Amino acid sequence: MQGPLSFEIQITELPTLEDIKEFTSIDDKAGISEYLQKEFDAYISMRIGNTDILANYPEAFILPVHAFVKSMSNGLRILAEEKAVRIPIYLQQYDVEPGSRAHYLHWRLEDGRLLMRFEWSGFKEAPAFLRDLGEVEIHTAQTQKAISDVVGAYVQRIALLLRQLEGWTNEDLEELFDGF
């Protein structure tokens, strides 16, 4: 029997000050918050063993980064509390709220093992490599660390970035990261 599979996340790019200046007015906190939470997207790789479940699609597959990181962080917290969670991976800019179109990770803890299943919910048929994936066991501690590292890097990057702009307070940052 095969042991738990490895779990890795890689986000190709995070927002920069230049992005914020190009797509928002730097003195508009609400506009910057909306841009970060709903508009900024990037390629995201999520590897389960040798399978990247967010790659190899017929068209480019880029995801709203803030919503992805928030979902993963929140999912890890819920998993610890409830031993099972359905984590949305939102598919489109601006559609990042419950009820928006998403793929889903189903995670459950059973006898100290972390089991994962991927639910495809795109408009097109799921690629064969996802249809055949089924439920797999992933390495619990590595998965927790991978998610914590991504969340920590994202929060630190955005906090440092926004502190360069005038008027951003700790309360503003707490509001931006509410639900993480």
Salt bridges, closest charged atoms under 4 A:
GLU59 OE1 - LYS124 NZ 3.14
GLU81 OE1 - ARG77 NH1 3.57
GLU110 OE1 - ARG108 NH1 2.27
GLU119 OE2 - ARG86 NH2 3.29
GLU119 OE1 - HIS106 NE2 2.56
GLU125 OE2 - ARG131 NH1 2.92
GLU135 OE1 - ARG108 NH2 2.69
GLU137 OE1 - ARG113 NE 3.25
ASP149 OD2 - LYS145 NZ 2.68
ASP172 OD2 - LYS29 NZ 2.68
